[in-house]
Amino acid sequence: MKSKKNLTRFTYETAAFEGWRLCISRAGTTFTKYFPDKKLGGGKKSLAAAEKALAELKAVIEGSKRVDGKLAPATIKKGEKILADAF
């Protein structure tokens, strides 16, 4: 599987973690979440969960208002909640 925009595939033979990392930065705020294959039942399922969370997060970020060029605190909390509830 290949990495995609805002989604990076981690596959290391010597490391304990295999899965996808969602990382998106907007207006000075970075959101990051790992989607492990072991916990989600395989590479395709972890990718699907990561893509779903990314779509929800983008919808919240793109529809938000900015305060002094940065994301509003309420938007940041919504984004963090989406990632916390991702799986």
MOHUNOR-V360587 format. One record per pair of residues at least 12 apart in sequence whose ideal C-beta (glycine too) atoms are under 8 Angstrom apart, sorted by the first residue. I is the first residue (numbers start at 1). J is the second residue. D is the distance in whole Angstrom. If there is no record, write none. Layout:
i->I j->J d->D
i->I j->J d->D
This chain:
i->1 j->43 d->6
i->1 j->47 d->7
i->6 j->22 d->6
i->6 j->23 d->6
i->6 j->24 d->5
i->6 j->54 d->6
i->7 j->20 d->5
i->7 j->21 d->7
i->7 j->22 d->6
i->7 j->47 d->7
i->7 j->50 d->5
i->7 j->51 d->7
i->7 j->54 d->7
i->8 j->20 d->7
i->8 j->21 d->5
i->8 j->23 d->7
i->9 j->43 d->8
i->10 j->34 d->8
i->17 j->34 d->7
i->17 j->36 d->6
i->18 j->36 d->7
i->18 j->37 d->5
i->18 j->38 d->7
i->18 j->43 d->8
i->19 j->34 d->6
i->19 j->35 d->5
i->19 j->36 d->4
i->19 j->37 d->5
i->19 j->38 d->8
i->19 j->39 d->8
i->19 j->40 d->7
i->19 j->43 d->8
i->19 j->46 d->5
i->20 j->34 d->7
i->20 j->35 d->4
i->20 j->43 d->8
i->20 j->46 d->5
i->20 j->47 d->6
i->20 j->50 d->4
i->21 j->33 d->7
i->21 j->34 d->5
i->21 j->35 d->7
i->21 j->50 d->8
i->22 j->34 d->8
i->22 j->35 d->7
i->22 j->50 d->5
i->22 j->53 d->6
i->22 j->54 d->5
i->22 j->57 d->8
i->22 j->83 d->8
i->24 j->54 d->7
i->24 j->57 d->6
i->24 j->58 d->7
i->24 j->61 d->7
i->26 j->61 d->5
i->26 j->71 d->6
i->27 j->66 d->6
i->27 j->69 d->6
i->27 j->70 d->5
i->27 j->71 d->5
i->28 j->69 d->7
i->28 j->70 d->5
i->28 j->71 d->7
i->29 j->70 d->7
i->29 j->71 d->5
i->29 j->76 d->6
i->29 j->79 d->8
i->31 j->57 d->6
i->31 j->79 d->5
i->31 j->80 d->7
i->31 j->83 d->6
i->33 j->50 d->8
i->33 j->53 d->7
i->33 j->83 d->4
i->33 j->86 d->6
i->35 j->47 d->8
i->35 j->49 d->5
i->35 j->50 d->4
i->35 j->53 d->8
i->35 j->86 d->7
i->35 j->87 d->7
i->39 j->87 d->7
i->40 j->87 d->6
i->49 j->86 d->6
i->49 j->87 d->5
i->50 j->86 d->8
i->52 j->86 d->8
i->53 j->82 d->6
i->53 j->83 d->6
i->53 j->86 d->4
i->56 j->82 d->5
i->57 j->79 d->5
i->57 j->82 d->5
i->57 j->83 d->7
i->60 j->75 d->6
i->60 j->78 d->5
i->60 j->79 d->6
i->60 j->82 d->7
i->61 j->75 d->7
i->61 j->79 d->7
